[in-house]
Amino acid sequence: MIKVRGHIRKEMSIDSDTRVSDLMAGLGLNENEYVVIVNGSPALGDHLVKKDDDVVILEVFSGG
């Protein structure tokens, strides 16, 4: 299950293994604006996400 949290809230699943960078591109999300957590650990763009992985995509907020 993939969960996107931030200004955009979305839940979806994938049918096959895919890289984080391809997943982000497919969702139309900029990798520099989100942190991707796969099974509880941060993941970079080249990480391979398997269809049964738990993925949370968190939007990065800043301010003061």
N, C-alpha and C positions, 0 to 999 in steps of 0.2 A: 504494500500500500504506500502510495506517495501522498504526502500532505504538504501543501504550500500554505504558509502562514505569513501574514503581513497585510498590505493593502489589498492584495489578491488572496482569497481563501479558496482553495480547491483541493479536492481529493480525487485520486484516480489510481489505476493500477496499470502495469505494463505487461505485455504478453511475452517479451523475450528480454534477454540480458542486453544492457545498453550502458554506455559510458555516461558519467555525470554530465560532461560537456554536451553530449548529444541530447540528453534528457532536458537540460536547461534550454538549449536551442529550440527543441520541439515545443516547449512550453512558452517560448518567447520571452524568457527571463535572462537578464544580464547577470553573468556569473559574478561580477564585481559588486552586485547589490544584494547578494544572498549568501548564506552559509548553508551548506548541505551536510546533513547528519545522516549517516547510514548505520543502522543497527547500533545507535548510541555513540558513534564516533564520527568526528569530522572527516569529510571526504573531499578530495581534489577532483579536478575535471577529468583526469585519466582513470579514476576509480571505476571499476566495472560493477554496475548495479544488477543484481539478479532479481528475477521476477518475484521472489518470495521475501526480498529484503524489506525492512521497515525504513522508509526514507522520509525525513522531515526537511523541508526547505524553508529556512527562516529568513525573512527580510531583515537587512541590517539597517538600524535606525541610529541617528546621531543627533546631538543637540546639546543645549546647555542651559 
